[in-house]
Amino acid sequence: MLITSAFVLMAIAFVIGRARSLAIASDLGGPKALNSLPVYYGTLMAMWSGIPCLVLVALWSVVDDYAIAHIITQELPEQVKALPETELNLVLSLITNIAANNAMGLDAEPYVINSANRLIALQQTSNMALTVVCLSTAMILMVLVWLKISPKMKARIKVEKAFTNILLLCASIAIFTTAGIVLSVLFESIRFFQSVPIHEFLFGLEWSPQMAIREDQVGGSGAFGAVPLFVGTMLISAIAMTIAVPAGLMAAIYLSEYARPKVRTTVKPLLEVLAGIPTVVYGFFAALTVAPFIKESGGLFGLDVSSESALAAGLVMGIMIIPFVSSLSDDVINAVPQSLRDGSLGLGATKSETIKQVVIPAALPGIVGGVLLAVSRAIGETMIVVMAAGLAANLTLNPTESVTTVTVQIVTLLVGDQEFNSPKTLSAFALGLVLFTITLALNYIALMVVKKYREQYE
């Protein structure tokens, strides 16, 4: 409600600021006497009345919960405050749930009910104070800007500078968010490597993160060799790319170079529909149709094919990735200047020779980018692998056997209520760090390829 009020105030401020500038201009011979167009004066007034209010709401929302939680904690009985941190957090969660659901009739301790009532009162007071402060700030700033509007005021420059700073802030948020993700994964990975040697993780051949109860059990301290996960990821991704890259690239060449416009406008949307199908549907298709078909077909040739195999997951994943390759490659091929085609044909080359010797090399940087996107999509896929390839961390290059991938293990390790102080849970962050490193290396290789061919054809 408060955010809506802020936007309403911004609209009102825009109208008032624009009207103010027009009123001043009317006494000086018209809008030409103003330094900027009237719309800039209205925009400047709207920004000064609304943006500080929105920033104040954001900061208040961050500080408010911590401040109220601190007050509630300090007002708890001494014996409750003396509880361990985990038990104290449970008490605070109970108080918050009772207050949020208005469940005062529950069979709870009296101090819990009193704290819930106190929490409701503090939240109401905080919301009221925030409303008063925001609206007062917006009105004061609106009046100040209204008084400063004059013919010599450089409203356009101020508005453009403000928008530049807003865009810079948005870009900075993206950068800081990425840095925060990387640092959080890195710090948790360092904690994991303090318990498990990094060489054992990177070069170990057995993955069994389940911690045993007794010391005499196999893998009593867990086995965190991630090589089976890396091999499984690469195996399934290789199968998928073997299907997706040739099929997607050939489809793009046909649609851009050979297909009639009517065929192109019909086939391309149908092909891109594959990209909109949820991955769980592909998973069902792989588990219920493709995997049994491969098992039965292998049996006809005397092959022992697992009911959950890398081949089934890779084939279906390849079908899913075809639109990524074909759509991007088609756009890149169409972006090749027609003059290159005409020059090749004018020299006597056939259409197929033109495509092979001119169009594809000229479009290669974009094609590499599309393939890179497809590889990243294959490496990060989870649902199809869970349903078609299983969870067994087998170290094998046989596509007919069951394997698993890095992303599947990350999801498996973090499912449910987990404590982030055991090697089992922390290993998910180490896997994420390795996955991030592999993706970064693929991006670097792709940039080098793109740079090489751009220098040659541009």
Order of alpha helices (4+ residues) and beta strands (2+ residues): alpha-alpha-alpha-alpha-alpha-alpha-alpha-beta-beta-alpha-alpha-alpha-alpha-alpha-alpha-alpha-alpha-alpha-alpha-alpha
